[in-house]
């Protein structure tokens, strides 16, 4: 697959950008501050439905638009050509909303379209697949485990729609369960109410655990071979999955999620 056309409106440093691309290798050059990183970020956002540089949607809207436009917003669109689906039009729009009070910060929301039809983020992910490497990705090695989980989530979501749905469900269940724990602590709910959320968390968590384990095994096989060639067989590289679960569970992640879920629940 490749991007045949890219359109950006009020995205970061781009007030308006239209690019037609042919299949093959393209090199983007320019001085510092000319928007090279913004261009790559935009492509990655169209592929993953999220920015890899910021958690605030407002940051994606051009400053000039936020300052001058009565209804500020940004639009990212791409026409993707793939062997399986032919031409697919992807679109992400970001709309800013003023704060409810004079000193309240501006917020923003995203909407997604696939072939002109409003869709959820999970329907966009995987239509365009990208690999993005930047200096911030060194956190995958040097940083906290959350950075490694985030990298895996973005990678697996592009190739496995079921993983996207499980990840979204897991995050919602975790939020509900944490809210219930607070109510139990405040004696406004009963501990027995946890049973349902525990089971849901175990089922969706098992899907995430087994998928991450499977992908990391594949990454280990490829990365170790390539590193061995680079180091002229002097050193070896190992990529291992060591989740924060009891050892007896961590050794059985080759099984199906339905087999792992009961042990995770226990």
Secondary structure, DSSP 8 states (H G I E B T S, - for coil): -EEEEEEEEEETTEEEEEEE--SS-------TTSSHHHHHHHHHHHHHSS-SS-S-GGGGB-HHHHHH-TT-EEEEEEEEEETTTEEEEEEEEEEEE--SSTTS--EEEEEEEETTEEE-HHHHTTSS------GGGGHHHHS-HHHHHHHHHHHHHTT-HHHHHHHHHHHHHHHHHHHHHHHHHTTSS-GGGHHHHHHHHHHHHHHHHHHHHHHHHHHHHHHHHHHHHHTTTS---------SS-HHHHTTTTS-HHHHHHHHH-
